[in-house]
């Protein structure tokens, strides 16, 4: 029983770390692109993203990319829906951790 609990916690934390790092990288790339958008027809969508917005969008995009890579590397035995669900949970946990850390007041 205890081993199954640790296995589940490792599964969730591992997914959160992978999607969190990938989401941060994708989010920074989106922020870099969004600061250079000058066309007003596109700027309303992604003009000058904040750190939280960039990280959130990066997590969404990264959850699809990481799940696709996981399903492709796993061969025929891995379902994409299962992989996406796994990394979507990790993305939600990573965003919650970001929200907790970002809302703390420094002394």
N, C-alpha and C positions, 0 to 999 in steps of 0.2 A: 504494500500500500504506500509506504513512504517513498519507495523507489519510483512509483508511478507519479507521485506528486512532484518529485524532483525532476523527472523526465518532462513533465508538462511545463514546469517553470523554466527549464532549460530551453524548451521549444519556444516558448513565448519570448523570453529574454533574447535568445539568439535571433529570432525574427525581428525583434525591435531594434537590435543593434545593426543588423544588416540593412534594414530599410531606413533606419535613421541616418546611417552614414551615406547611403546612396541618395536619400532624399535631401540631405544637406548639400551634396555635390550638385545634384540636379537643380535644387533651389537657388544655389549661388549662380549657376549658369543662367537660369531664368531671370534672376535679378540683374545680372550683367547685360543680358539682352534687353530687358525692359527699360533700363536707363538710357538706352540708345535709340528708343523708338521716338520718332518725331512725327509720324503720320497720325493726324487726329482721328482717323477712322479706326486705327488699331490701338492708339494710346488709351482709349477708354477701357479696353480689355486688360491690358497688361502694362500700363504705363507706370513706371517708378514703383515697383513692388517693395513693400516693407520686408523686414527680416522674417516676421511671422507668416506673412502671406507667401513669400518665396519658399519657406520651409514647408508650409502646408501643401502648396501645389507640387513641390518637389517630392513630398511623400506620396501623393496620389500617383504621380507619374512613375516614381520608383517602384511602387508596389506592383504595377503592371509589368515593368521591365524585369524586376527581380523574380517575379513569379514565372514569367516566360522563360527566363534563363534556368530557373530551378526545374521547370517541367521539361525543357529541352535536354538538360543534363541528366535527368532522371530516367530517360528512356520511355518505354511504353507503360511502365508501371505507375507513373505519376500523372494525375489528372490536373489540368490547368486550373480548374475551379477550386480544387482543394489547395493548390499552391497559392492562388490569389487570396483565398480566405485566410490562409496562414499568415501571409505577409501583410494583409490588410489589418489584421489584429495587431501585428507588430508595429505597423505604421500608426495606428491609433494610440498604442502605448507610448511610442516615441514622441508623438505630438503632445500627449498628456504630460510626459516628463519635461518637454520643452516649455509647456505652459506653466508648470510648477516652478521651474528654474527661472523663467523670464519674469514671473510675477513677484519673486522675492525681493525684498528691499534690502539693500546693502547698508550696513551700519556705519 
